[in-house]
Amino acid sequence: MTGPRIALSVAVFAAVGLSVGWRSLDYDWHWDDLHLIRSHSAVELARGFVSDWDPEGRETKGLRPGTILFNDARARIFGESLRAHRVFLILLFAAYLTALSAIVERLGGPWWAGFVGGVVTLCAKNSFYHFLWVSDGIHLVPALLFTGATFWLLDYLERGRMISAIVSAPLLLMALATREDALALYAIVPLIGAASLWFSGRLRERVGRVIRFVGFLFITFVPFWAWRVMAIPRAPNFRVNLGVLTGPLTLMDWTICLSGQSEWWRWAFRALFGLLLIGLFRLPRDTRRHSMLWLAAAAAACLPGAVRTVPNLLLLPISFYAIFCVLVAGSLAGSSNLRRGAALALCAAVMIVCIPASRLEQVSMHANSTGKIYRDWLAIYSPLRFSSTPPARAARVKAQLARFGVLDDTFDFDAWQQELRARGRVGFIDDGGPFVPVRFFLTP
């Protein structure tokens, strides 16, 4: 990938991210941000390597030293500047999508597929969590480590340099030590490596390298996961139940429905997916293989749904699926100007539908939104309150809650919201008073 293309990609992706979320850049700390994005003591940092990463035990249990280190570092660098935190995450997102575009090109695919796919990813409704919900920006760390691990693996498969495989495997381990849903990458990275050899006709010749790399992954993975099981026995793990099947399918459906589940548009996106599957078999063999790879990667990235199904787990699935969509639609267009125009119009239509859906849910993070007010109440007054929220931050939240008469854990939110709805205070109202958001936070 050439220097000018890298610069163009980063600039465009950053501009798109800013355009999608510019209204929300100055929103206050939201929910988990209140106690996670802060400086930690040396004891807390060390504890993250041997025990549950959240000292309060309020978050999903897990062994995530990478998360606590990342949260501590950015809290020390950016302090209380919400805008700085969010612009930083937008730049990280742009770096990830640029690296992903380079992987598409390295595998022999067209550069524009990764570029346009990256734009679609940023516009998708469920992508804003990773650059506007500050604590959720942690998902970008495993994503970036995934791209690094993939580049080193492809170098190893091409040149046979053992050092490249030795570097790639620990990068995946670092991703896993940041978030457990990175476990899906242990299937995706070897899949991409094997596909690269398949595309070039060298899979049989170099299958031994793939096997050796999988051995490196095994050597690094098993000790870490065994330590996690012993250190945090109550941390979530796979269970043999119906959710093992339905969870990943649910995440895949949310991935396909790029504008979310609350509007009729979800049926249009499902129909689009069906049409793309039909069109897939009209493509030349090499393009069809590339497209199928990214669809398979998107499906594999939904495997964490076997443990949890929440819409902020879709960073990797959406970015892979967007590449699949753009590859198929762009390749079907071929050299026909009319078809190219139709493909561009389709991409524009997707963005026109998705950006308002994203912004509609972003409004639920507004200081006067009952969704935001309720989560602040949870964090400050409820029995599940965060005890490690920095004092100055907690005082500011209490002052905000007091504006709406929320002073303790007895406030009746259900009755209050019903009253606001009866008064027609639904949707963003810029008069300083409370409103009920049309779309609540973390709605699929």
N, C-alpha and C positions, 0 to 999 in steps of 0.2 A: 504494500500500500504506500503510495508516494506521499511525500511531505505535504504538498498542496491539498491532497485529498483528506489527509488527517486533519489539517487545520480547518478545512471547509466543514468537515463532519462535526468536529467539536464545536465550531462556531454556530452551525445551524441547529445542532441538538440543544445547545445551551439556550439559543434564542427561542426555540420551540418550548422548552421547559419553562422559561421565564414568561412566555406569552400565555401558557396554560395556567400558571399559578401566580401571576404577578399580583392579583388582588389579595392573595393569602399570605404574602411574604412576611407581613408584619403581625400576623395573628399571634396571640400569646401562646405560651407553652400549652400543649394539649395532652391531657391524660397521663400516659406513662412518662412523657417528657418531664413531668414535675419532679420525679425522684430519680430518674435514670440518667439524665444529662446533667451531671455535676462532677465536681472533682471528688475523687475517692481517696481514702487513706491508704497507706502502704499495706496495712493489714487486710483491708477489703480487696485490694488488687491481688495480693498473694492468695487470699482465700478463693478467688475466682478460679485458680488452677487446681484446687483440691476439693471444692465443694460447690454447692448451688451458686450460680453467678449473681443472683439477686439477694443481697443481704437480708432484705425484709421478707423474702419468701412470697411476695405478692404475684410475681410473674411466673410464667411457665417454667417449671424446674428443668435444669439442664446444666451441663458442664460447658460454659461459654466464656473462657478467659479472653478470647478475642473481642467479645462484645463489651466487656467491662473496660478493657484497655482503650478501645475505640471511643467509648462514651466519655471516659476520663480525659482523653487527649483533646477531643474537640471542645469539651467544656472549658478546659484550661486555655485553649487558643481563642475561641470565639466568645467566651463568657456568656452574657445575657443578651447578646445581639441575635435576635431571632432571624433577622434578614441575612446576616452573615452565615448562620448555620444553614439556612435553606439554599442560598446561592452556592455554598460549598457542595451541598448534596446534588444540586443540579449539574455542577461541573463533574462530579463523580459519575453521575448518570450518563453524561455526555461522553466521558472517557470509556465507560463500559460499552456503550453502543458503538463507539468508534472501533474499539478492539473487536467487538463482535462482527462488525462489517469487514474488518481485516481477515477474520477467520473465514467468512464466507468467500472472500476473494482467494484466500490461500487454498481453499478446497477446490478452486476452479470455477466458482460461481461468479456471476456478474457483480461488480461493486455496487451498482445501483440498488440491488436487492437488499443489501444490508443497510444502505443509506435510507431508502424510503421506508424499510421495515422499522428502522430506529425512530423515524418521525411518527409512524403509526403507533409505536409502543408508547411514546411520550404522551400522545393524545388519548390513549385508551383510558377509560374511566378509572380502572383499578390501579393505575400507575402513579397517581398523585401521592399516595401514601408514602412512597419511598423518597420523595424530595420535599414534601410539605409537612408531614408528620415526622418531626425531627428524630425521635427515637427509632422510628421504623426505617430510617435511612441506613440502618445496620445491614439491611439486605443487600446493599450495593457492595459491601466488602466481600462476601463470598462470590458475588457475580464477577467482580474484578479478578479475584483469585482464580476463578474458573477460567477466564480468558488466558491468564498467565500459564496455568497448568496445561491448557490445550496447546498453546504455542510451543511450549517445551516438549510436549509429547510429539507433536508433528515434526519438530526438529529431530527428535530421537528416531522416529520411524523413517525419516528421510535419510539421515546421515549415520545413524547407528551409534551416536555418541552416548555412552552410558551416563555421563554426567547430566545430560538433558532429562533422562528418565528419573534420575535421582533428585533433580530439582523439581520436576513436575509433581511427583507424589506428595512431598511435604506441603506444596501449595494447596493441594486438595485437603490435606490434614488440617492446615490452618483455616480453611473455609469451614470444615466440620467443627473445629474448635471455636468458631464464631457463631454458627447456628446449625442445629442438628438437621434441619431440612436440606442442608448441603449434601446429605447422604445420597440424594438422587444423582449428584454429580459423579459419584463413583460408578454409575452406569452410563452417564451421558458422555463423559470424556473418553473412555475406551471405545464407545460407540462411534464417536467422531473420528477417532484414530483409525479404527478398522474401516470405516467408510472411506477415509482418504486413500487407503491402500486399495480398496475395492474399486474406487473411481479410476485409479491409475493402472489397474490390472496387476498390482504387485501383492495382493493380499496373501496368496498361497506362498509366495516367495519370502515374505517377511512376517508371517503369522507368528513366528517365534518371538519377534520383538514385542508384539502385542501381548503375548503370554507372559513374557518377562516383566512388562510394565504392570500387568495385573498382579503379578507376584509382589512387586514393590508396593502397590496399593494395599495388598493384604497385610504385608509386614508392618506398614505404618498404621493401618486402620485398627487391627485387632487389639493391640495394647491400649490404644486410646479408648476404644469402646468398652473394653473389659474394665478399665479404670472408671469410666463413667458409670457403668452398672454397679460397681462396688461402692463408689463414692456417693452416688445419688440413686439409690435403688428405687425411689418413687418417681423418678423422671419418666415422662411419657415414652412408651415404646410401642412397637407394632403388636396388635392383638388379633387373634383369629376370630373375627366376627364379620358381620355383613358390611360394616364400615370400611373394611379393607378393600372391598370392591366398589362400593358406592361413593366413598370419599374421593378417590382419584377421578372418577367419572364426573362428579360434581365440579371439581376444580377445572376439568377440561371443558365442561360446558360453560363455566364462567369465563374461561379463557377465550372461547369462541365468540361469546357475546361481548364484544369489545366495549359496548356502551352500558353494560350492566343488565340487571334482570328486571328492573321495575317498569320498563316501557315496552311497548309492542315491538320495538326495534330488535329485541332479542330474537324474535322469530325471523326477521330479515337476515340477521347475522348467521343464524343456523342454516337458513336456506342458502346463503352465500357459501358457507362451508360445504354444503352438499354439491353445489355447482362446481366449486374448486376441485372437489374429489373426482367429479366426472371429467372435468377438464384435464386433470392430472394424467389421465391415460391417453390424451391426445398429444402429449408433449414428446419431444425426442428423448431417447433413453437416458442420456447423461443429465438432462434437465430434470427429468422425472426422478432420477435417483437423488439428486441434490434436494429436490423438494420433499421427497419422502423422508430424507434424513432429518430435516428440521421439524417436520410434523412428528416424527418418532421422538425427537428430543423434547418437544413440547409435551408429549404424552408422558414421557419418563419424568419430566420435571414436575408433573402433577402427583407423583407417587406419595409425597408427604401428606396428601389428603387422606391417606389411610390412617393417619394419626389425628390430624386436625384439618378442618375445612373452614378457612377464613379467607376473605378476598384479598388480604394483603400478603398472600403467599404466591402471587402470580407474576412476580417480576420476570423470572426466567421463562415460564410457560408463554407469557404474552410476547416477549421479545423473540422467542423461537417461532411461535405461531405466525407472528407478523412477517417474518422472513419467508415462511412457507407461502403465505397469501400473496406476497409481492412477487415471489419467484413464479408462481403459477400464473397469476394474472398478467404479469409483464411478459412472460414467455408466450402465452396464448395470443398476446397482441402482435407479436412478431414484428415484421417490417411494415405492416399496414398502418398508415397514418390515422385512419379512422379508428382502428382497434386500439392504437396507442392513446388516442384521445379518450376513448371509452374507459381504458384502464386508469388513466390519470383522473378522469371524472369520478371513477369509483373510489379511488384513494381520497380524493377531496371530499366526497360524500361521507366516507367513514370518519374523517376528521371533523367535519361539520356536525355530525351527530354525536361524536364522542366528547369533544371539548365541552359543550354545554352540560353534558351529563357529569363530567368531572367537576366542573365549577359548581354545579348544583349541590353536589355532596360536600365540596369544600366549604360551602356556606355554613354547614353544621359545626365547623370549627370556630365560627365567629363568636366574639365575646358575649353577644346578646342572644345567641342561639340557646334554646332550652337543652339541646343535646350537649353543648359545651358546658353549660351551667350545671347540668346533672353530673357530668364526669368530674367537674371541679369539686362538687359536693362529695362524690365518692372518694376523691383523693384527700379531702381536707377534714370532713366531718363524719363520714360513715364508719362502721366497724372495720371496713377494709381500707381505711385511710393509709396514706404513705407517711411513715414517720421520719423518713430521711429527706423529705423535701427541704431545700435550703430555706432558712427562716425568712429572709427577705422576700423570697418567691411566694412562700406560704402566706405571708402577711398581705401581699398584693392580691392574691386569689381571694382571701377572706374579705378584703375590702370590696372586690368585685361582686362577690356573692351577697354581701350586705346591701348592695344597691337594689337587689331584687327581693330582699326580705328573707334570704336564706342565711340563718344564723346558727343552726345546730342540726342534729341528726333527725329531728322530728318533722322536717318540712315535707309536705304532701305534694310530690311532683305530679302524680297522676291527676289530682284535682286541679292543680295549677295549669297543666297543659290543656285540660278540657275547657277550662275557663278561657284560656288564650284562643283556642280554636273557636269557641262560641263567639268571641269578639272579632273573629276574622284575622287574627294575627298569625297567619300561616305564610311562610315564605319570607325572604329577606325584606325587612322594613327598616330603613335607615333614619330612625327618629330617636335613637338612644334607648328605646324600650325593648323588652324581650319579644321574641318571635319563635314559633315552632318551625323548624326547617322542613322543607318539602321532602328532603332525602336525608336520612340519618347516617351518621358516621358508621363505616364498616357494613353498609348495606350492599349485598352482592349485586 
